[in-house]
Amino acid sequence: MTNAAMQEKAETSPIESIGDTLHDQMIDVNAVILDRMQSHVPMIPQLAGYLIAAGGKRIRPLLTLACASLCGNESDNQKKLAAAVEFIHTATLLHDDVVDGSDQRRGQAAANEVFGNQASVLVGDFLFARAFELMVETNNINALNSLAKASSIITEGEVLQMSLIGNTDITREQYFKIIEAKTAALFVASCEVAPILMGQDATAFTAYGHCLGMAFQIVDDVMDYTSPKMGKDKGDDFMEGKITLPVIVAMENASDDDKEKIQTAIKNPSADNIDDFIALLEKYDAFNQSVKVAQDYSNQGAKSLSHFTGNIAQNLIALPQSILHRVI
Amino acid sequence: MTNAAMQEKAETSPIESIGDTLHDQMIDVNAVILDRMQSHVPMIPQLAGYLIAAGGKRIRPLLTLACASLCGNESDNQKKLAAAVEFIHTATLLHDDVVDGSDQRRGQAAANEVFGNQASVLVGDFLFARAFELMVETNNINALNSLAKASSIITEGEVLQMSLIGNTDITREQYFKIIEAKTAALFVASCEVAPILMGQDATAFTAYGHCLGMAFQIVDDVMDYTSPKMGKDKGDDFMEGKITLPVIVAMENASDDDKEKIQTAIKNPSADNIDDFIALLEKYDAFNQSVKVAQDYSNQGAKSLSHFTGNIAQNLIALPQSILHRVI
């Protein structure tokens, strides 16, 4: 192997490796996604296609396929479930952007900015309903149950988050409850539907999805302050009054004076005080401490699949740690 | 029977009679509704309860129970499906009110006015997901299929309606497509899930639900101009640019001058020109002509269940005509 080839290999992340290995299956999943977002009402595929074509890493459907592969199955039903998972994810993105009043998503204007809030709400509903139609086609009530439960839990997480906006008294436990619901629940369903569909024990996959989702969201919340995503502004959560782990860590450790400063800043967020606010969080090592929590979830997640072998299993096991590498 | 008692009996509408006959079952359905809208996130039952407690006639779950009764079954699964149907209906009301920017619903401030658009979107999602959880519990993939299909069709109807706002070139066929999707589809599902659950032929119930839903929406669209619902303003559809059957009928028959007047009014709707607009529609007998179309659907609907006998069947057969009595 040449140095260049080695370097390229070294730079391939676990999720990219999984994507390479499952390339042909993902082509089929993308075909299902494209086919099932069609409608005789032109605005539906236009709006859905606008968001879906903008990319995203398709991490959730890849997880479904990868876990199916570990269970020894590559059926059309797994592909339908993978597409259903992506539809549910896309529907929640559309509704979240309406709820948050977002103007950017995946490096382009958010769908609600281009097509309006009304269309985003309705097309989100459409994709959600189509997800259930796809699940029905697998003819498996247990897989349906997993995704139906995840869907109601996600919205509970979103409402809980909304009802705690600007509340600096929020505890770690409440924060974990929010992210477990709004993020980890769909990771859980993405990972466990495959074994469930096949009537296998899903315990290891449920645990893996949970830990991966928790690590994923904590890292996301840290990066919101330290290295925002393409097209996003630094401190979006701060501007929206979302209290995430770094703020909770800082509040746990801050002097009374600094606590008050944090509370005051949260009450009056502006682009002018964001840098001072981040400096306050850094003073209490809030980002590193948060990443440590994500690291614990990452280790636990890797452990839950450690009894599997082979290329895909290795990459699934390496995936939680690689998510941490986005910030450390 | 005393005169007073006879009069009271005469005034009982078919849907009220069905409600009386199925009173005990509906208590169970209401208990399921109340139980399954609960969540550890307080805002969810608060918002859902606000709308659900405001009433509504529960016509859709009553249809599910009534059709189940015609098929000879009163199982807990039918009650779960009836609750699921009401959850889907409530979810669409919450989202519709956000999409339409409504300020009134069921004679009180709309939920989006009290709790905000964001909460309405998310709690709608929650109820929708809970509906699917309830359906999963019936363990019947065919009933699930009926309601999943209805759910995606409803949103297609809503988006189609939205994309044709203010468009006076809309044809009867397009209008029928919209109301078939946004309204009749859920009536169809409400009526057909019971026989589907029991593995019986659902053809008659599908046809009945379709005709009832079409008549229901046409009457609703006429009443929007002639006798608006409690808490609604006369001509809400006009103000929102929704082109319904009375406007289409008038446009089909109007002189070129009046066509232009209609188009101009639709482009600049205001409380000042609503009475002139209604007078224009009346000039072309638009309300009576629309009711005649509803009458055709009503007759067809009644016919589709004519081979059933007994108290509930008689009331189901009389129901489409009684809907017309709201306007004639």
Interface residues (C-beta under 8 A of the other chain):
Chain A: S39 H40 V41 P42 M43 I44 T92 H95 V98 V99 N117 Q118 A119 V121 L122 V123 G124 D125 F126 F128 A129 R130 F132 E133 M135 V136 N139 I141 L144 N145 A148 K149 S151 S152 I154 T155 E156 E158 V159 L160 M162 S163
Chain B: S39 H40 V41 P42 M43 I44 H95 V98 V99 N117 Q118 A119 V121 L122 V123 G124 D125 F126 F128 A129 R130 F132 E133 M135 V136 N139 I141 L144 N145 A148 K149 S151 S152 I154 T155 E156 E158 V159 L160 M162 S163
